[in-house]
């Protein structure tokens, strides 16, 4: 299994890049969002990868974070969702947006991806709702690939303070809130939905504020 590659971009296509790794070129397919974030031709790049093996085909799919890769793995586990549809969903919503849509049961957001119909979108939300909290919590662990120039060397950044501090801070707060709600006995699906809604209403909220807001949302009505 090829889990990560580091090299230089030789070519950029509409849905893939060709990465030269010491003279061997790897064709790596990526979402639109990921492609837009990659450096230019001739520059160094590192990508987490997922290898799909079929009788007549070998394909590599690339991701800048482990969270994005995990969402791809889960999305493609849903019946009717292939790699192309998964990349379309990730390209439209981004990893955080996918988690939020699934946690809130917002299948219309998933349906906005090109080639994804309402039945598939509903199936994605239904099948993955209980798995969303675990992937959302992964965001607090970092897992960003640093893209650096020079000798085509890139390292996986494990500390949230090093890579995208604002994004990592939000992810950490949501992960802490999910953990607190789980300790209080709330189910993963309900907890994820409440935290996602609270975070959407106040994107800058820290964990304590998210917990309070989520508890209000989870409180019995009437």
C-alpha positions in Angstrom: 0.0 0.0 0.0 1.3 3.4 -1.0 0.2 5.7 1.9 2.2 8.9 1.2 4.5 10.2 -1.6 6.9 13.1 -1.7 8.4 14.5 -4.9 8.1 17.3 -7.4 5.1 18.2 -9.6 5.9 17.5 -13.2 2.4 18.2 -14.6 -1.0 19.4 -13.5 -4.1 18.1 -15.1 -7.8 19.0 -14.6 -8.2 16.3 -12.0 -4.7 15.0 -11.2 -1.0 15.8 -10.8 2.0 13.9 -12.0 4.5 13.7 -9.1 8.1 12.7 -9.9 9.6 10.7 -7.1 13.3 10.1 -7.9 12.6 9.5 -11.6 9.4 7.6 -11.2 6.2 9.4 -12.1 3.0 8.9 -10.0 -0.3 10.0 -11.4 -2.3 11.2 -8.4 -6.0 12.1 -8.6 -7.2 14.9 -6.2 -10.4 16.9 -5.5 -10.7 20.4 -7.0 -10.1 21.9 -3.5 -6.9 19.9 -3.0 -5.6 20.7 -6.5 -6.1 24.4 -5.9 -4.0 24.2 -2.7 -1.0 22.4 -4.3 2.1 24.3 -5.5 3.0 24.8 -9.1 4.9 22.7 -11.6 8.5 22.0 -10.6 7.8 22.6 -6.9 8.0 20.0 -4.1 4.8 18.4 -2.8 3.8 15.7 -0.3 0.5 13.9 -0.3 -1.2 11.3 1.7 -2.4 8.7 -0.7 -5.0 5.9 -1.1 -4.3 3.2 -3.6 -7.3 1.6 -5.4 -6.4 -1.8 -6.9 -8.7 -3.5 -9.5 -8.1 -6.2 -12.0 -7.4 -3.8 -14.8 -6.6 -0.6 -13.0 -4.3 0.9 -10.3 -5.2 4.4 -9.2 -3.7 6.8 -6.6 -5.8 9.4 -4.9 -4.1 12.2 -3.0 -5.0 14.3 0.1 -3.3 17.0 2.0 -4.6 15.9 5.4 -5.3 12.5 7.1 -8.8 13.8 7.8 -9.5 14.3 4.1 -8.1 10.8 3.4 -10.2 9.2 6.1 -13.4 10.9 4.8 -12.5 9.6 1.3 -12.2 6.1 2.8 -15.5 6.3 4.5 -17.3 8.0 1.6 -16.2 5.2 -0.8 -17.5 2.6 1.7 -21.0 3.8 1.1 -22.9 1.8 -1.6 -23.0 3.8 -4.8 -20.2 6.2 -3.9 -17.1 5.7 -6.0 -13.8 7.5 -5.9 -15.0 10.2 -8.4 -18.1 11.0 -6.3 -16.1 11.1 -3.1 -13.6 13.6 -4.6 -16.6 15.6 -5.9 -18.1 15.7 -2.4 -14.7 16.6 -0.8 -14.0 19.2 -3.4 -17.4 20.9 -2.9 -17.5 20.8 0.9 -14.0 20.2 2.1 -13.3 17.8 5.0 -14.8 20.0 7.7 -17.8 20.7 5.6 -18.4 17.0 5.0 -18.3 16.3 8.7 -20.6 19.2 9.5 -23.1 18.1 6.8 -23.2 14.5 7.9 -23.4 15.4 11.6 -26.4 17.7 10.9 -28.0 15.3 8.5 -27.8 17.9 5.8 -28.0 15.7 2.8 -28.8 18.7 0.6 -25.3 20.0 1.2 -23.9 16.6 0.0 -26.2 16.6 -3.0 -24.6 19.9 -4.1 -21.5 17.9 -5.3 -21.4 17.2 -9.0 -22.9 13.8 -9.9 -24.4 13.1 -6.5 -28.1 12.6 -6.5 -30.5 12.8 -3.6 -30.7 9.1 -2.9 -26.9 8.8 -2.7 -26.7 12.0 -0.6 -29.2 10.6 1.9 -27.4 7.3 2.1 -24.1 9.0 2.8 -25.7 10.9 5.7 -27.5 7.9 7.1 -24.6 5.5 6.8 -21.9 7.8 8.1 -23.6 9.8 10.8 -22.4 7.6 13.7 -18.8 7.7 12.3 -18.6 11.5 11.9 -17.6 12.2 15.5 -14.4 10.1 15.3 -13.3 11.7 12.0 -14.2 15.2 13.3 -12.0 14.5 16.3 -9.1 13.6 14.0 -8.9 17.3 13.1 -7.5 18.0 16.5 -4.6 15.7 15.9 -3.1 17.6 13.0 -2.0 15.4 10.2 -1.3 18.1 7.6 1.3 17.5 4.9 3.8 20.4 4.7 4.7 21.4 1.2 8.3 22.6 1.0 10.7 23.6 -1.8 14.3 22.6 -2.2 15.1 19.0 -2.3 11.5 17.7 -2.5 11.5 16.9 1.2 8.2 17.2 3.1 7.2 16.1 6.6 4.0 15.2 8.2 3.2 17.8 10.7 1.8 16.2 13.9 1.4 19.3 16.1 -1.6 21.5 15.6 0.3 24.7 16.4 2.5 24.2 13.3 -0.1 23.8 10.6 -3.2 26.0 10.0 -3.5 27.2 13.6 -7.0 28.6 13.2 -8.4 25.5 11.6 -6.6 23.2 14.0 -7.9 25.3 17.0 -11.5 25.0 15.8 -11.1 21.3 15.3 -9.6 20.8 18.7 -12.4 22.7 20.4 -15.0 20.5 18.6 -13.1 17.4 19.5 -13.0 18.4 23.1 -16.7 19.2 23.1 -17.5 15.8 21.5 -15.5 14.1 24.1 -17.2 15.9 26.9 -20.7 15.1 25.6 -19.7 11.4 25.2 -18.7 11.4 28.8 -22.1 12.8 29.7 -23.7 9.8 28.0 -24.9 11.4 24.8 -24.8 9.2 21.6 -22.1 10.0 19.0 -24.6 11.0 16.3 -26.6 13.3 18.6 -23.4 14.8 20.0 -21.8 15.4 16.6 -25.0 17.1 15.3 -25.3 19.4 18.3 -21.6 20.4 18.2 -21.6 20.9 14.4 -24.7 23.2 14.8 -23.1 25.1 17.7 -19.9 25.5 15.8 -21.8 26.8 12.7 -23.5 29.4 14.8 -20.3 30.6 16.4 -17.2 29.4 14.4 -14.8 31.0 16.9 -16.2 29.4 20.0 -13.9 27.6 22.4 -14.7 24.1 23.8 -16.6 25.3 26.9 -18.9 27.6 24.9 -19.5 24.8 22.4 -20.4 22.4 25.2 -22.9 24.8 26.7 -24.5 25.5 23.3 -24.6 21.9 22.4 -26.2 21.0 25.8 -28.9 23.5 25.1 -29.6 22.0 21.7 -29.7 18.5 23.2 -32.0 19.5 26.1 -35.5 18.0 25.9 -38.0 20.4 24.3 -41.1 21.4 26.0 
